[in-house]
Amino acid sequence: MVNADFKTERIKQLCRKLKPILGSRIDKIWQTYSLEDEKGKEEIEEYLKLLAMKVIGNDLEKETMLLYPPKKEKVTGDYFIGNVVYNDDEIYPFGLREDEWIQHVGIFGRSGAGKTNLGFHVVRELVKKSKPFILFDWKRNYRDLTIVPGFEDILIFTLGRKVLPLRFNPLIPPKGTDSRTWLKKLIEIIAHAYYLGNGVMYLLQKAINAVYEKYGVYSENASDYPTFRDVLRWLKNYKATAREVNWLSSTLRAIQTLCFGQVGYALNARRNQGIDELLEKKVILELDALTHSDKIFFIEALILWIHHFRLAENVREEFKHAIIIEEAHHILSGEKASLIGGEMVMETTFREIREFGESMIIIDQHPSQISLPALGNTYCTICMNLKHRKDVNVAANCMLLDDEDKQFLGTLEIGEAIVKLQGRIHTPFLIKIPEFEISKGLVSDEQVKEKMASYFAEILQNQGLIQDVPHIPKTDINEDETSLLIDILKYPFSGVVERYERVSVNRRKGNKIKNDLIVEGFIEEKEITLSNGRIILLELTEKAKSILEEMGLKVPRDTNGIEHRFWKHKIANYYRKKGYEVHIEEPVNGNVDVLVIN
């Protein structure tokens, strides 16, 4: 009985696959088969095998991918994705419709299967319909679109590189967002990106709360906002309990990362002017220069900002804007469990943001690494060739492929994909995505800079998105900090007490200036033990030397450290006071540190 049922189901599936070719004829064959006795069924089965060989060009024993194609009127849509394929023929185009984008799209496939090619098509369709978008580009794949006709108004920002940096301070809540709510969600994102525990999150909450109070963020009348450098200063001065010492060490490491180098420049702006204007434009954010954790933090922080910005708007469930995320498993990970338990911030955002007109398009090699809440809230799933059995099983479950058909996920050719929608068409079908004609690797940094400068520099500078397109300002140090740097240059071997007297500041203010310069990477502190006590020396970093040279000051470039130079200076002064002739770094059979001549 079991074998008979299995055979009947197999014949039913074969008839279903032949119907798009044979139409009503196959319905009659199936009806006849259902009424026949065992012998008659065997005869019809043999007939169907011969028929399959004739119309499909294969036999029943050899696996052939014949996913039942939807009706033409069912697959039409304003945004072209690819052509429906049946029996190796491309029969009609498939496209997504306006209201489907905000229910989210998932694109999956191994490296080289054609995901980026499909990404190009998605961008083209959005551009055609004048839909703004933000694309998080992990590998600098999409800049070549800017030389394709029709894509001239795409903006490109190079996060972590000087070419065209974008400044975004995540500590500034979107308008209409409760600051305390924002603080808690932002801390969870920091913890997710940098693998931080509950103790670190506790200290981060204390630190950010303190700088929010200092700058009047809770009173909603802040003219300037705190940055992560302010958070770092607070943590540097925080007196940790014995229990908090290890937490503080981990917290400092994480926040120092957000204050260092080009990432520090990008994230530490006093104001967020223009981020909302970006949501009305077509934007590519290149992330290749950022570290793995920095990429995750920046993407999650910006998406969270967009989510809360949209919350304050009145229009609902109207497709306004798309967010395209490559390597999405880093943001919507099924394996990286939330440290605080429950649903992660990004999973909640993914689920809720569609109501506010945002489409999330996630692109990844491994559907098995995407969290279940994210997969469960994706309307359109597009799967290209997959390699790993785990990926195949997850994708097959998402698209309700049976055991016979799921194996085809590992045999799809480049540009082929199986599509499953959660409405309109209820069964999976096969499409072929045409190759997007584009020359790759032709657009240099200089071309990107020139294009952005020519078309958008004035607008962007007015909005505060870019300051000085060709160059990044190296610092915004104040007058007191500048005075102390110049004093260190002129008097490298003085202690801090002498310095504070020369620049006319008291000890408390002087220590604050000194600590700020240390945090911002302009100076380093060195304690030297003397016979009668100790002295604190301050040494300029390369960053500070560059600033002083830009001011027109002559800065010596000595390869020796401050302690070595200090002792040379002490020894030289000692012998000069005794009346000897003293030379420093005298070339005698190689350089001599101190040459004393009687």
Secondary structure, 3 states (H helix, E strand, C coil): CHHHHHHHHHHHHHHHHHHHHHCHHHHHHHHHHHHCCHHHHHHHHHHHHHHHHHHHCCCCCCCCCCCCCCCHHHHCCCEEEEEEEECCEEEEEEEECHHHHHHCEEEECCCCCCHHHHHHHHHHHHHHCCCCEEEEECCCCCHHHHHCCCCCCCEEEECCCCCCCCCCCCCCCCCCCCHHHHHHHHHHHHHHHHCCCHHHHHHHHHHHHHHHHHCCCCCCCCCCCCCHHHHHHHHHHCCCCHHHHHHHHHHHHHHHHCCCHHHHHHHCCCCCCCHHHHCCCEEEEECCCCCHHHHHHHHHHHHHHHHHHHHCCCCCCCCCEEEEECCHHHCCECCCCCCCCCCCHHHHHHHHHHHHCEEEEEEECCHHHECHHHHHCCCEEEECCCCCHHHHHHHHHHHCCCHHHHHHHHCCCCCEEEEEECCCCCCCEEEECCCCCCCCCCCCHHHHHHHHHHHHHHHHHHHCCCCCCCCCCCCCCCHHHHHHHHHHHHCCCCCHHHHHHHCCCCHHHHHHHHHHHHHCCCEEEEEEEECCEEEEEEEECHHHHHHHHHCCCCCCCCCCCHHHHHHHHHHHHHHHHCCCEEEEEEECCCEEEEEEEC
